[in-house]
Amino acid sequence: MTKFSDIKGFAFDLDGVIADTARFHGQAWHQTADEVGTTWTEELAESLKGISRMDSLQLILDHGDHADSFSEKDKELLATKKNLNYQKLIETLTPEDILPGMLEFIRSADDNGYKMSIASASKNAPLILKQLGLTEYFVGIVDPATLHAGKPDPEIFVRAAEVLGLAPTAVIGLEDSSAGIDSINGAGQVSLGIGDDKVLSKATLNFKQTSLVTLENIKNKMTN
């Protein structure tokens, strides 16, 4: 098992890990579901976490048995409209929206010489980081538009380690979705799940909430 002393960097998911932009995704996707006639449920909302925009749209269409009702052009228009609605919402973000403890953790990691990158399915990650005032802390952001497959495929976290110039075993990936944990594990990194340990049962490490994520707590979990 990887030792804490082996860790040199962190790859972060964004929504639900650094800021609760997931609620904005939920609002925007809910609008899309209403538009196409799909009933919005908590189960559907949960299934959209951590996956790409077009895959999310397809799930919404499948959930309402509308898979064959929209052309590819229609789908592109729906996805674009959703993203415009989402962008309007995230433009209201400020540093006050950073989840509890994450600013302190990011600053601590930076102060201690750890490299950090973003591995988010969101194409709006640069805008979100800017709104939160966090851009300077990250070496780079994986562009999801350049990926061949989304989470749970490991590609995005493989790329996140490459951005850092680190071997996978030297990186801890932080996620709040089961698809994201699968992606981290598939990339050969240490997976740190934030949330319900039953939902994130495949995570190497688990913290119930962001406020518990500290270098010391991670070290303790990796030692015990």
N, C-alpha and C positions, 0 to 999 in steps of 0.2 A: 504493500500500500504506500502511496505517496506520503512523504513526510511534509510537515509544514515548512521546514527549512528548504524544501525543494521548490516551493512556490515563489514565483517571480512576478506574476501578473494576474489580473482579473479581467474576465470578459463578461460584460453586463448585458442582460436583457434590459429593456427600458420600461415598457408598460408594466406597472405593478411591482417593479423592483426599485426604480429610482423615483418615479412619479406615478400617480394614479391616473394616467391618461387613458387607462382601460375604460374608465367610466365615459369618456368622450367617444371612444370607439363604440361602446355600447349604445350611446344615444344616437350616433350617426347610423349604425347598423340597424337599430330599431326603426329608424325612419325608412331605411331601405326595405326592411321586412314588411312594414305597413304598405309601402308603395307596391310591392309585388304580390301582396296578399298572403304572406306567410305569418302564422301566429308566432309572436315573440314569447319565448319561454326562458327560464333560468338555465335549463339544460342546453338550449341552443346558444345562449350567451356564453356559457362555459366552454362549449366546443370551439368557439371562435378564437379563444386565447392562444396567442403565440404563432398563429399561422398567417399566411400572406393574404393580401387584399382579395385577389381573385379566387383563392381557395375558400375564403370566408364567404364570399358572394355565392359560390357554388353550393356551399353547405346550406345557406339560407334558401336557395332555390330548391335544393333537394328536400329540405325539411318540409317545404310546402307543396311538394310534388309538382314543382314548376320547372324541372330540369330541361324540358323540351319546349318551353313556352317562350324562350328568349334567344335571339340570335347572338353570335359572338359580338357583333356591333352593339346590340342592346346591352349586353353584359359590360362592355367597356364603358358605355355611357352611364350605367348604373354605378359602376365602381368609381368613375370620375366624379359623379355627383356626390357620392358618399364621402370621397376624400375632400371635396370642397367644403362640405358641411363640417367635417372633422377639423380641417385647418382653421376654420372660423372659431371653433371651440378652443383649440390649443393655443391660439393667439392670445387667449386670456390668461395663460399660465404665467406664474412669477416664481421666484425662488421660494416663496412661501408654500408652494405646492410640492416641494421635494418631500418624499415620504420620511417619517420620523427616523432619525439616526443615520440616514444615508449620506447627507452632506458631511457629517462628521467622519463617517467611514471612508468616504472618497478622499477627503482631505488627509486623513491619517495614512491611508494607503499611499497617497502621493508623497507625503512627508517622509515615509519610510522607504521610498525608492521603488515601489511597485509600479509596473506599467499597466495601463488600463485601456480597454477598447470597448466598443458597443457592438453587440450582436443582436440587433432587433429586426423583426420582420417589417417594422414601420419605415416607409420611405421618407417619413417626416422627422426622423431622428435628429438631423442637424438643426431643424427649426426648434424642436422641443428642447434640446440641450442649450440652444441660444436663449430661449425664453427662461430657462431655469438658471442661467448663468454658470453652466458647468463645462462649456466647450473646452476650456484651457486644460482641464484635467485629463483629457483623453487623447491618446496617441492617434487614434483613428476610429472610423465608423465603417463597418462592413455595409456596402451598398447592396440591399436585397435584390435590386434590379439585375445585378450581375450573377446571381446564383442560378444554378440549374434546378435546384429543388429547395423547398422551404422546410422548416421544422415539421416533423421530427428528424428529417435527414440531418446528418452531422455537418454538412458543408459550411453552414454559417459560422459555427464555432471553430471549425478547422481554419477558416479564413481569419477569424478573430485572433487566433493564436499567431497566424502568419503576420498579421498587422503589427503585433507586438514583437515579432522576431523571436518568439519563444517556442520551445517544444511543448506539445500538448500536456505532458506530465508536469509542466511548470506553471500551469494555468488553472485557476478555479473559475468555473462558469456559474453565474448567478441567474436563477430563473424562478418564475412563479407558476409555470405551467408544466403539465406532464409531458407535452410534446417537446418543450424546451429542455427538460431533464433528459429525455431520450436523445436529443441532439447533442448535448454536452457529453453524455456517456459514450455515444457513438464516436465522438471526436477524441476520446481517450483522455479527457480532462476530469478533474475532480468536480462533481456536480454539487452545488449548494442550492437547495430548494428553500424558498420562502413561502410559508403557508402551511396548509393542512398536511401533516406527514402521511396521512392515509392516501390523499390524492397524489402526493409527491413521493410515494413509497420507494421509488427507484433512485432517489437522490442519495449521494454519498453522505452529505451533511444536510441537516434541516434546522431551520429556525422558524418559529411560529410567526414572527413579525420582523419587519425591517429594523426596528429599534434594537434588536438583539444582535445584529450583525456587526461585530467588531473584530479587529485583528486578534485580540486576546481570546475572544470566545471561539473563533475559528481554530486557533492554535490549540485550545483546550479540547475541542471536539476531535481534532486530528491526532491528539496525543492519547486520549482515552480509548 
